[in-house]
Amino acid sequence: MKPSGIGGQAVIEGVMMKNKDEYAIAVRKPNKEIVIEKSTFVSAAEKYKIFKLPIFRGMLSFVESMIIGSRTLTFSASFFEEEEEVKPSRMEKAFSKIFKEKAESVIMGITMLVSVILAIGIFILLPGFIAGLLTEVVQSRVLLTIIEGCIRILLFVSYVAAISQIKDIKRMFMYHGAEHKTINCIERGYELTVENVKRQSREHKRCGTSFMFIVMFVSIIFFIFIRVEQQWLRYVIRVLLIPVIAGVSYEFIRLAGRNESKIVNILSRPGMWLQALTTKEPDNDMIEVAIQSVEAVFDWKEFLNTNKAKTSRNKSARKTVKNSKTNNGNENSKLNDNSSKENNKINQNKNINNMKIEETAEEIIAKKESLKAKSKVVADSTLQHLEADKRNDIEEQNNQKKDDLSKDNKHRSEKHKKSGNNNSKSSEGLKASDKKHPVDEETAAAIGELKGNPYIDEEEDDEILRALDRYLFINEKSKEEE
């Protein structure tokens, strides 16, 4: 709900609407004609800046609302006095003679003063007197103050319920309902038509009824802290505190009209419940009067257009902010996705690299093992070849030696047959053959060691057998060296 800044008051067969320094009274006369009077009221806050401060502005507003209310009630009542042709009373004639043109203002002031005195007596002094009768039963001063406040609220509710049964007051409460509905229609953004107004609520947080209830509630809090033994002094202090209490209550009502928080709505609810007694459902004629009163001081069409433009701007701004947040979120999500993808790629690359490193290490190890195996095979094969070559060389040497020995033996045998020499001659012939056929160092060394050959028997006379024994000795010696 957008606050419009306008307020109103029900009068006799009409509605008063106020917007800033202007106010208008619309009254339906007995002939069904609607009369509108527009006036200006300059607040004292324009002259005295102190009344623009919190609390002080509430005190001034309370007094000025009473003044304007008295004026509007007097204006609305004047139409019906003319219709009924009521003759002025002696008091009115006396005031007219004394105050002349100001007589009406003086009478209004006296009426307002009497109303204030009655209100103070009924709602301030009477509850305190009743609570004072309970001092012998209730010893707690705080509890007595709370009881006093409850009595005050009960008296106010009873008073409102009683006067609502009066026919004229009941019709005034119907106009009060028309006033609330009309203001709610504007502030909720609807065009000011009878049909739109009828659908609105009769409750409003800035209502005077809620203000009076808050005054009574705040008074309980203030009066708790008044600790004065003299009863008359306690009453004086309470009366003097009324403007301050009204100022504090005004600040709350002003806040409630601009705030939709849950706490404010809860605190405003009791006063809005009380409006069920001070407002009634209006008829179409009453709604028309309230609409004309509003239109006299307030351009509701411009108000609605301005609010629609603000609402659309706010919506577009919120939409832009939302879209920007969404875009930022999408960008952030994209960035996060990209970063996550990059991280995944990096992790994958790391894993691949690790796998490659592991594979490379394994390959290197395998290659090393393979090389070791190959080198071992090569070494083994090389050793085998070397051993084979060595064996072949030894065999060739042995074969050569065998051939040489066989040739020597053959030659010796033939020579022995021819010469018929004995064994000593054959040995000499053997020495001569050795000189004719020299052998290598190993054979010579082996021959030099024949003396220790276990295979040679000195008794054997056959040279061939001795030659074979020498060969076997040399072969076994070569195997031992390998």
Disulfide bonds with the S-S distance in Angstrom:
none
